[in-house]
Amino acid sequence: MKKALVHDWYYTNGGAEKVVHSFTNIWKDFDHYSLIDFLSEKDRDFILKKKNVNTSFIQSLPTVKKNHRKFLQLFPYAIEQFDLGNYDLIISSSASIAKGVITNQNQLHICYCHSPARYAWDLYHEYFRDKNLTSGLRSIYAKRVLHKIRAWDMISSNRVDEFVANSHYIAKRIKKIYNREATVIYPPVNIKDFKLEVNKENYYVAASRLVSYKKIALIVEAFTLMPNRKLKVIGDGPEMKKIKKLATKNIEILGAQKFSILVKTLQKAKAMVYAADEDFGILPVEAQSCGTPIIAYRKGGLTETVIENETGIFFDHQSLIDIINAIKQFEKKTFNPEAIRNNAKRFNTERFEREFQNFVNKKIKEFYS
């Protein structure tokens, strides 16, 4: 069969790209499509096995490498320009736009949905508050763009034959927004790269992209009110300046770090603090692979990966007092690093690749029989 793999965009090696890496482990003969491709050669080797990507006209627009999202209004048109008519199987890896490629009745299109576009749906109002776009002409224009994106997003969901969700949380979101059922296959976590460490040091860790919905600033602010507790923050993004400004002497802002430093920091931390409403959350599973417990917001995918009082604890609100109280509660408990790691093994890479390959093969047989 001739196969195409469509991904929203390639500019970083994040959780969605780890899923693409597993797809390319299963099938070596994909042709790749994406709105843009600005991967480093190292990341390209890992994710795409050195293969080139067919990109859209957005790749050539000025300043796109610095900020591709400002061309959002062009994304639906751009993704529809890919001519995939010669492929038998199309797999889209979509958290935004990739699922909207145009296919015909003779092609099987399976979408691995990381989430329906969050900026257009569940984070819509938060996005405008964060960008200070609650009023004025710019606000009106941006809201009109996202209104059109939502309409297109609904229509384009009908182009998918089978949805696969990365968690039951996202399956519910797919049902709510698209009125489509989704099969849940948890994403791959490379447990082997995160070795068990039972000897912990006296600090907490927060790690993610530094964007508003990840709530790293909230965690940092909570630790400013606990000067006797240490926090290390790993990651980079638009909120870096804000977070650095908030940080006090007990908080170490490490920025983006090499993989080896990330692993060591997760291994030695007494706990990871995670305050985001996450779709799945690969980093907290990677931390558990190291035997490190999680202190997490009780919502989203982490309720499926963290076992309360066994591999971590939850707090109920994204607030300073809830985070502070959760840390105090955590310090009264004892956790078994080996049991925490065993929980993480449920999400290993080999399991994902086996489950997804079996699912696709079954759907191919049904579709072409």
C-alpha positions, 0 to 999 in steps of 0.5 A, a space after each residue: 500500500 502507498 502511505 502518507 503521514 500528515 503532521 500539523 507542523 515540525 519545529 520541535 521534538 515534543 510529545 506529538 513528534 514522539 508519536 510520529 517517531 513510533 509511526 515511522 518505526 512501524 512503517 518505513 515507507 511513509 511519504 511525509 506532509 506538514 504545513 512547515 518543517 524547521 526540524 534540526 538534522 538531529 531531530 529529523 534523524 530521530 523522528 523521520 528517519 532522515 526523510 524529507 517532508 513535503 511542506 505547504 506554501 506557508 514554509 516560504 512566508 516571511 518570519 514563519 520560522 519565528 512565529 508560524 501561528 500568526 498565519 493561522 487563518 491560512 492553515 485550512 486552505 494550506 492543508 487542503 492543497 496537498 494532493 494525496 490522491 495516489 495514496 491508499 492509507 493516510 494517517 494524520 497526526 493532528 492537534 490542530 489542522 492535519 486531519 483536514 487533508 482532502 481524501 476520497 472514498 477509495 482511501 482510508 484516513 485514520 487520525 491519531 488525535 492528540 486533541 481537537 484544536 485547543 486554541 479554538 475550543 476549550 482554551 478559546 477564552 483563556 487565549 484571548 485573556 492571555 493575549 489581552 485581546 478581550 476588546 478592540 479591533 484586533 480582538 474582533 478580527 482574531 475572534 472572527 478568524 477562530 470562528 471560521 476555524 471552528 466551522 472548518 474544524 467541524 466540517 473537516 472532521 467528516 473527512 476522517 474514517 477512524 479517530 484514535 485518541 491519546 486518552 479517554 479524556 480526549 475521546 470525550 472531547 472528540 465526542 463532544 466537539 465532532 460527535 465521533 467515537 474514538 478508540 483510545 491508544 495511549 501514546 508511546 513513552 520510552 521507558 528505557 531512557 528513564 532509569 529508576 532512581 531510588 535516592 532522591 534529593 531535596 528539590 521539586 521539579 516542573 518541566 514543560 513548554 513555558 506557555 500559559 496553559 501549562 501553568 508553570 508560572 502558577 507553580 513558580 509563584 506557589 514556591 515563592 510563598 514556600 522559601 524553604 522548598 526548592 524548585 527546578 524549572 526545565 523548559 523554554 517558551 513565551 512565558 520565560 521572561 515572566 517566570 524569571 521575573 517571578 522566581 525567588 532564590 529557592 527557584 532555579 530556572 534551568 531553561 531548555 536542557 539537554 536530554 541527559 540533564 532532563 533525565 537526571 533532574 527527573 531522576 533525583 527530584 523528590 516529586 514533579 509538580 504538574 498543574 496543567 489540564 493536560 491531554 495525556 502528559 508524556 513528561 509525568 509518565 517519564 518522571 514516574 519511569 524514574 520512580 519520581 512521584 507526581 503532584 498533579 491537577 486532578 483533571 485531564 490525562 493525568 487522572 489516567 496515568 497517576 494512581 492517587 496515593 500510590 504514584 502521586 497525589 492530586 489537587 482540585 484547583 489551579 490555585 496557589 493554596 491548592 498547590 501549597 496544600 498538596 505539597 504539604 500533604 505529599 510530604 506526609 506520605 511515603 512512596 515506593 519508587 519501584 511501584 511508581 516505575 511499574 505503573 509507568 511501564 503500562 505506557 511503553 513504546 513497544 505496547 503503543 506500536 503493537 496496539 496501533 499497528 494491530 488497529 490499523 491492520 484491522 481497519 485496512 482489512 475491513 475497509 478494503 474487504 
